[in-house]
C-alpha cells in the first residue's frame, strides 16, 4: 500500500533562479529514482524566519507531495538534504490517506 507524504524544505534565498531550479530538479529526481511518485513539487513562498538560520533571515519554502510504498525515497532525500548547503531545513510529514 502506498503512503502519502509531504516534504517541506527551505532553500537559501540568495540562490539564482537557474541554481534553484537545478536544486529542485535534483531533489525531485532523488525521490523518483528511489521509488516515489510525485504528485506535485512547487514553491510555496519566500518567508521571513522567526530566528536566523545559517546566517539567513528568510528562505524559499518548497513543498513536495508524493506517494511511496516504503521510506527509502524519504530516507535518501533526508540524507542528501543534510549535506546540501543550499537546503537550510527540511521536514517530512506522513499524510493520512
C-alpha positions in Angstrom: 0.0 0.0 0.0 1.3 3.4 -0.9 1.6 6.1 1.8 1.2 9.8 1.1 4.0 12.2 2.3 4.6 15.9 2.2 8.1 17.2 2.3 8.7 20.9 3.0 12.2 22.3 2.6 13.7 25.7 2.9 16.1 26.9 0.1 18.6 29.6 0.8 17.3 32.9 -0.5 20.4 34.0 -2.4 20.4 31.2 -5.0 19.8 32.5 -8.5 16.8 31.1 -10.4 18.8 28.6 -12.5 20.6 27.2 -9.4 17.3 26.9 -7.5 15.6 25.1 -10.5 18.6 22.7 -10.7 18.4 22.0 -7.0 14.6 21.3 -7.1 15.0 19.0 -10.1 17.9 17.2 -8.5 15.9 16.5 -5.3 12.7 15.6 -7.2 14.9 13.1 -9.1 16.3 11.6 -5.9 12.8 10.9 -4.8 11.6 9.3 -8.1 14.9 7.3 -8.5 14.1 5.8 -5.1 10.6 4.7 -6.0 8.4 7.7 -5.0 5.7 9.1 -7.3 5.5 12.9 -7.3 2.0 14.4 -7.1 3.4 18.0 -7.2 6.6 19.9 -6.4 6.2 23.7 -6.1 7.5 26.8 -4.4 5.2 27.9 -1.6 6.6 31.4 -0.7 9.6 33.3 0.4 9.2 33.9 4.2 10.9 35.6 6.9 12.2 33.4 9.8 11.4 33.9 13.5 15.1 33.5 14.1 18.3 33.3 11.9 19.1 30.0 10.3 22.7 29.6 9.0 23.1 33.4 8.7 19.8 33.9 6.8 16.7 35.8 7.9 14.5 34.4 5.2 14.2 31.5 2.8 12.2 30.0 0.0 9.8 27.3 1.1 9.3 24.5 -1.4 6.6 21.8 -0.9 6.6 18.3 -2.5 3.6 15.9 -2.2 4.4 12.3 -3.1 3.4 8.7 -2.6 5.8 5.9 -1.8 5.4 2.2 -0.7 8.3 2.5 1.8 10.5 5.1 3.3 13.5 4.5 1.0 13.0 7.7 -1.1 12.3 9.8 2.0 15.4 8.4 3.8 17.6 9.2 0.8 16.1 12.7 0.4 16.8 13.4 4.1 20.3 12.1 4.0 21.3 14.1 0.9 19.4 17.3 2.1 21.5 17.3 5.2 24.7 17.5 3.1 23.3 20.3 0.9 24.4 23.8 1.8 21.5 25.1 -0.3 18.8 23.5 1.9 18.6 25.2 5.3 15.9 22.9 6.8 13.6 20.1 5.8 10.6 18.4 7.3 8.6 15.3 6.2 5.1 14.6 7.2 3.2 11.4 6.6 -0.3 12.2 5.4 -3.5 10.3 6.2 -4.6 8.6 3.1 
